[in-house]
């Protein structure tokens, strides 16, 4: 375990003491000298010559956990068995479980849930596959699929290390929208292999949530799966971000008395999220968008090997501006960052239009921190939970999938995404809206229901709903 990751919180030390040679008082002193504060001691077991104790210790400075471990290692008769914290303990054995909806209490129950009576249900589905939506978990189940190639803040860490993130996503689906989601991490980063695997497992699910798959592969994977499956496929890193960004921007524009069509918008970071955000803004009516990436402003005066960049250049920057971020921001009303921490400077913001809107959404470090620019901007948003106006995908994906499942949508289309964004924005009333409150809390119970309702309506209006939902 990386001890550094445990600094700044409460840790639990499990110590094994040789009662003949160890002095617990020396262990306590060593912990305190290393910067730890012991707040609880629990005796786990005692036996002949050995005692096992758990010490709950507060650590506040970087490196404290490593110093404590080193100090304890120098004491005779004391063995540091394990170092953990509440987060690691919560993950023991995973964070989710499967439970039956009805108990099996006798032979009659057994015969109906399994053999021989289950054969009648299997036959009914064989004769009419659409009955799988009514008679299996398919009607309420989403696969959360990743290959671990682009895990937020961690990069390409592979399928095993990505699993805790996917489990957490499944928890959020259940907690906020009562959707049964299951984490699936694929041990391949080959595009064709991922597509083949997802298609093969699709019969058991009513929707596919793609997660943490690197660009540009994620575009092809999503496009192909959408075309080849008859259930919704939604890459949350792209579209979830875009939906919540659009919701927040609608309210920020309202506060600053701007219209989307007239606003001059700069998007920094033209990867999966930046491209999806742009497409949603264009679909919503934005007219003046400029994209900036590591090669500078994307312009139709150049040819790009990256097909996604070429599309971007061909559909934005109607003024054909060139240069870098500074040139792009000249006179801009809105900055949207989905790039890297620290790249936006105060002098860049000072080149923007009066009362600019800044969405610095890079994680874990935003393009510029609010405290460095709050005197220059009208509205500021980030992707972090420790600042106001967090652009958090949790506001989107539970409700959008709840709606798609309820109406058995074949796709989640642009109209449904726009409806979801408008629903999120609408949860904040005119009397509540302020520069520090442009998106609702993820714990606001109205969000999922309003998103679900509007998504169902949009699905029906665009002909992708296979089931009529009576409100």
N, C-alpha and C positions, 0 to 999 in steps of 0.2 A: 504493500500500500504506500502511496506517495504521501509522506507525512505533511508536506507543505500544504496539500489540499485541505487539511483539517484545521489549519490555523484560523483564528477569528471566530471560534464557536466553542461549544461544549464537546469534549471528547470523553471517552470511557477507556480507561486503562485496566486491563486484566493482568494482575500480578500473581505469580506463584512464588510463595515464600518458603524457604527451608527454615522451619521453626528453630532448628538447633543453631543456625549461624546468622540468620537474617534479623535485622532490627527494623521494624516497620517505621519507627520514628525517623530513621535516617532516610528512608524512602520518601516520606512526607516532606522532610526538609529539602531533599534534592529537587523534588517537584516544584516547591515554592521558590527555591533559588533560581530555577530555570525559567520562572515566569508563569507557572501554573497556579491556579487557585482551587484547592480541593473543596468541593461543596457537598460531597456525599461519599460514604464508604459502605459497601455491601459485602458481607462475607458470603461467598458462593459455596464453599465447601471447606471442611477441615478433616484431616486424617492424621495418621501417624507420620509425623515429621513434615507434613506439608499443609499449607493454608492457601486457598485461592480467594482473592478479593478483587472486586470491581471498584475502581475509584473514578468518580465523576469529577472532571477537572475543567475549569474554564481557562481558555487560552485566548489571548487577544492580539499578540504580535506575530508577524510572519517569522517562522523559524522556531517558535516556542515548542511545538510538538517534537521537532527533531532534537532540540536541546534536552527535553525531558527524557526522550528515549535514550540518548547518549549517557545522561547522568545516571539513569537507573541501571544501565548496562555495566556501569563501573562498580556497583554495590555487590558485595559477596552474598550469596544465598538468595538473590532476587532475580527472577526471570520475567521479563516482559512478554507475556503470552500473545497479546493482541492489543491493537489500538483501533478504536472505532468511534463513530459519532452517530447521532440520531438518524442522519440521512442514510448511512451505511446499514444501520440496524433495520430501518424501514424497508430496505431492499433485500433483506435476507429471504431467500426462497422466492423472490419476485414479488411484484406488487398487485398482481391480479390472480383470480382463481375462477374455475368454472363450477357452477352449482346447478343442480337440477331444479326445474320449475315446479315439479311435483314429486313428493316422496314415493319410493317403492316400498310398500309395507307388507305386501302379501303376494301369493302366486298370481292372483288375478291382475294386480298392477303390473307384475313382471311380464305377463303374457301380452298386455296391451302396449307397453312401451317397447317390448322386444319381441322375440318369437313366441307364438306364431302370428299374432294379430298385426304386427308391424308390416307384414307382407302385403296386407290390403292397402296400406298407405303407399307403399313402394309401387304397387301396381297402378294405383290412381295417378301417381306422378309420371310413371312410365308412359301411360296413355295420354297424359296432358302435362308436359313439363312445366307449364306456367303455374301449376298447383304447388310447385316447390316454394313459391312466395307465401302461400298460406299455410303449408303443412310442414315446413322446416324452419330452421333459424335464419334462412336466407332473407326473410322479410325484415329482419332487424339487425343484420350483422354486416360490419364493415371490416375489411382486411387493411391493416396499417402496414404497408410494405416498404421496406428499405433495403439497400445494399450496403449501407454504412459508408458511402463514398463522400458524403458532404454533411456531416453532422454539425449542427449549429455550434460555432465557437470551437470545434474540435477538429474539423476536417475529415480526412479519409481515415477513419479508425476501424473500419471493417464491421461485419455483421454481428459478431459477438458483443463488441463494445457498444454498438448502437442499440442493443436490445432494451436497456433500461429506459431510453428515450421513447421507444415505441410502446413499451408497457405504460409509461406515463401518459402517452397520447390516448391509449385505450381507456385508462382511468378517466380522463377528461370527457371522452365520448359518453361514458356511462354516467358520470356524475352530473353533467350539464344537460344531456339530451336523452338519457336512457337508451342509448345505442350500444349494442353489444359489439365491441371491437376487439380484434385479436391481432397481436403483433407478429409479423412474419418478416424475418431478416434473412435474406438470400445470400448464400455463399458464392456469389458471382457478381462481377461488375461488367460482364459482357452484355451489351444492349440486347442482342437477340435472345440470350439466355434468360434475361430478366423478363422480357416480353413473353417468352414461352412459358416460364414458370407461373407468371401471374394468370395467364390464360388457362393454364391447367388447373389452378386452384379456384378459379372464379365461380364454378357451380355452387359452392357453399356460401357465397356472399352476395349481398344486395348492393354493395358498393366497394370501390377500391380507393383508398387514400394513400397516394404515393408520398413518401417522406424522405428527406435528406438524401436525395440522389443528385449527383453532380451535374452541372451544366457543361456542355450542351446536350449530354446524353438524355437528361430528363425530358427535354422537348420531344425528342423522337419517341421515347418510351411512352409518354403520355399520349402523343398523337396517334400512335399505332394502337394502343390499347383502347382509346376512345372509338377508333374506327372498327375494331375487331371484336369488341364486347358489347353486350346489350344492357350493361349496367353502368352507373356513373363512375367515372375515373377522374380523380381530382388531385392534382399535385399541390399540396397545401403550401409548400414553400413559395410557390409562384402565386397562386390564386387567393389563398387565405390572406397573405400579406397584402395583395392588391385590394381585396375587398375592404379590409379594415383601414388601410391607407385612404381609400376613396371615401369611406364613411367619415373619417376624421377630417379630411380635406373639405368635404362638403360643409361641415360645421365651421371650420376655420375660415373658409371663404365667406360664409354668412356673417361671421363676427367682424370681418374686415371689409364688408360690403363690396365684395368682388364677385364676378361671375366666372364660372369655369371656362366659358368660351373665350373670355377676354384675358384671363390670367396667363402670365408668362411663367412657364414651369421648367425647371432644370432638374433632371434626374441624374444622379451620380452613381454609377455602378450598373452596367448594362449586362447583368447576368439573368438568371431565372426570375428573380423577384423584380428586378428593374424592368425587364421586358414585359412581364405580366402587369405591373402597375401602369406602364405606359399604354398597353392595349386597353386596359379598363378606362383610363382617363380619356383616351380617344373615343371609345365607345360611348362614354358619358357626355361627350361634346367638347372636350378640350381641343384647342386649335393651335396653340403655341407651345410646343414641347421641344426641348433640346436634351439630348443624351450625351453624357460624358463618361468615358472609361479611361483605361490606362494609356490609350493612344490619343487622348484628347477628345474634342467634340466629334461626334459621329456626323458625317456629312455625305450627301449624295455625290459630292465631287470626288470622292475616293471609292475604291473598290476594296472590299474586305473579304478575307478568306473565310471568316466566321459568318455562316449563313444568317444567323440571328442578328448579328450586327448589320449585315447588308440590308435586311428587311427594315431594321430600325432606321438606318440612314435614309432609306427610300421613303419612309413614311413620317419623318419628323424634320425639324430644323428647316422650315420653309424659307428662312432668311439666308440659309447656307453659311451660317457663322462658322468660323474656324478658330483654333486655338485651344486653350485648356479651360479649367474650371473657372478661373477668374474672368475670362472673356465670356463664357456662357452665362455667368451670373450678372453681367452688366444689365441693370434695369429689370431684373427678374423679380416676380412677385413671390415665387415659391421655390424652395430648395427641398428636394426629396433625396435623402441619402440611403442607399442600400449597398454601401461599399466598404470602407475601412475606417477605423478609428483615427481621429485627429487630423484628417485631411482638410477640413473646413476651418478657415481662419477668420478672425474678426474683420480683417480688411476685406475679405471676400464678401461678407455680409453687408459691409458698408457700401459696396458697389451695387447692392440690390435696390429695388424700389422702396419707398417709405413704407413702414409697417410691414416688413416681410414676414412670410410664414416659413418656418424651418422645421422639417421633419428629419431629424438625424437618427436613423434607425439601425445603424450598424451595431452589432452585438459581439462581445459584451461592452465594447467601448464605442460610443457614438462618434460621428464625424466631428462634432464639437460638443462639449458639455454645456448644459443649460446655463450654469453659473458663469460661463465665459461669454455668453451672448445675450442673456435675458434682457439687458438694457437696450438691445438693438432690435429686438424682434417683437411682433405683435402676438404670435402664437408659436409655441415650441412643443414638439413631440419627439419621443424617443421610442426605442424598443425595450427599454428597461422598466422594471417594476418599481424601482426606487425613485422614480421621477413621475410627475403628473403626465397625463396624456400618453400612456403606453399603447403603442400600436401592437396589439397582441392577437395572434391568430385564433386564440381560444374564443374570441368574440364571434368568429365566423364558422369554423368547421363543424361544431356540434349542431348548430341550427340548420346549416345548409344541407347536411346529410340527413337530419331528422326530416326535413321537408322532402328531400329527394326520395327517401325510403317510403314515406307516408303516401306519396302519389306514384310510387314505382317508376320514377323517371328513368329514361334510357340514358340521359346525359345531364350534366350540369353545364348549361350553356351561358352565354354572356348575359342574357336577360335575367337569368336566375342570380348571377353574381351581382349585377347592378341592383336587383331587388334586395339582396341580402345586405349590401352596403347602405342602401337607403333606409332599410329597416333599423340597422344599428344606429345610424345617425338620428333617426326619428325618436329613439328611446329618450334622448335628452330633450326636455321641453325648452321652449323659448325662455322661460324664467330661470332655468338652470344653467343655460349655456354661458360659458365664460372662457377666457384664455387658458385657464387651468383645468377646464372640464369640457373637452370636445368629443370624447368617446366615453361610453359608460363603463362601469366596472364589470369585469368578467363574472362577478358574483351577482350582478343584477338579474333577477329572475325573469324579467320581461324580455331580455335580449333573445334567448333561444326561441321563445314562442313567437315573437314578432318576426324574426328571421324565417322561421318555419312557415308561418302563414303567408308571407309575401313570396317566398320561394315556391310554394305550392301553386299560388296564383300565377306566377310567371311561367312555371312549367306547363300548366294547363293552357295558358294563352299562346305559348309557342309550340304546342303540339308534342311535347316530349313526355307528358304524363300518361301513364297507362291505367291509372286508377283515379276515379273522382273522389275527392276528399270533401266530406260535408263538415262545414265549420260549425 
